[in-house]
Amino acid sequence: MPNIQPYQNPTYFLILGVALLPIMIGMLFGKKLHWYQTLISFAFLVLTFGGVKWEQGIALIGYIVFEVCLIGLYHLYRKKKNATWVFCSAVILAIIPLVIVKVTPAFENGRASLIGFLGISYLTFKVVQMIMEIRDGIIKEFRPWLILQFLLFFPTISSGPIDRYRRFTKDYNTTITRDKYLNMLDKGVWYIFLGFLYKFILAYFFGSRLEPMVEQLALSHGGMSWWVVAYMYVYSMDLFFDFAGYSLFAVGISYFMGIETPMNFNRPFKAHNIKDFWNRWHMTLSFWFRDYIYMRLVFFIMKNKLIKSRITIANLGYLTLFLIMGFWHGLTWYYIVYGIFHACAIILCDAWLRFKKKHQAHIPSNKFTEGLAIFITFNTVCFSFLIFSGFLNVLFFHGALN
Amino acid sequence: MKDQVIEILQNLTGSDEVGKDLDVNLFESGLLDSMGTVQLLLELQSQCGIDVPVSEFERSEWDTPNKIIAKVENMQ
């Protein structure tokens, strides 16, 4: 059986284009072919998780059965009672598979966990979100079929963007007018071609051409050198164009299927400060962390009056959020330092914004200061990506091996 | 009710602007952030007696004083 990873090569896009044709024709006539969509979704999941990756396929099935049962049971419980410990247990149970997958390599010499599969993080974000909204009484019904459609929506299964259950199901169940659909097709085509430019030209140039060269130069020079700085910029460009390109494909294909999956990037390198940056970079992830961790933690602390100072609460929230984000990336020192670095950056940023508000009259604001702000933010972010890349780990601790 | 919401917003943002322009975008203008949002939800709960869970808070539906007033009036 063949195995094709999503959005990796022209064949995938070709098969996808043909497979999506009936859906597109149906949509143009105001009909949603849900049964056909389910069929091709299944086929594409088999392409991604079948063949040589069959072990991942089994892991995915096991994971889905477990999580859907968990959601169902929690929903059943929530209809009658609402104890905090049951809610917390449900969330912990939901993330246990992900925790095992993330922790295993650190203890098994880098070997991947057997229960892992491509995209487990993104599915976990979706499940936890559902459990929290069931607790809030916002998701009232347990509809396993819709939940499966939401969790297993194949254009976004491997790396997001992370959609929201209520938003997704609304799109899934609404028929759209021809005009609106033509508009979506228009955008979808634009996103996909922009994605080609990002992923197959720019990310290829930075990631596959420049990066190995700069990496070799930096390693042969050893220690800190200008080549490390060059590596920092090249890696940052590769990271952005690769991920933004991938996200554009996922959003574009979703649009073809009548689902307005939210965008993941909004010109992040134009950000004026770190806070602004996180509103533009990997947005569905940062908004997830904002809505389901930061805001809930702040709400809990303020409601129970655990800490008085608003500044302390906000800072504690940032630290928690970015530490969790760091651990989520993986159990290595550089992911965790990356998290702490961003927490510190955003805490500093908040302090600066408060200072600026107080002394508004005396702080100049013009094209030059704006450019300076963008320049500082860009370099801070690129430096954080250098930490994130793990290159410093190689440079400092394993340089001799290369 | 309207005045009460405006007063809450003025206290939270520390600015009179929210009272003058009821269509100002609170998030884009930097008047409100996640922290301010949580405070807003808590104030609405204690002062107006309306319960808005964090999940219900969709930024685009709450981003101007007018929208917030409409929401609050709707939920009473």
HADDOCK unambig.tbl for C-alpha pairs under 7 A between the chains (distance, minus, plus):
assign (segid A and resid 133 and name CA) (segid B and resid 55 and name CA) 6.07 0.50 0.50
assign (segid A and resid 136 and name CA) (segid B and resid 53 and name CA) 6.12 0.50 0.50
assign (segid A and resid 136 and name CA) (segid B and resid 55 and name CA) 6.78 0.50 0.50
assign (segid A and resid 295 and name CA) (segid B and resid 34 and name CA) 6.40 0.50 0.50
assign (segid A and resid 295 and name CA) (segid B and resid 38 and name CA) 6.56 0.50 0.50
assign (segid A and resid 296 and name CA) (segid B and resid 54 and name CA) 6.96 0.50 0.50
assign (segid A and resid 299 and name CA) (segid B and resid 38 and name CA) 5.77 0.50 0.50
assign (segid A and resid 314 and name CA) (segid B and resid 35 and name CA) 6.66 0.50 0.50
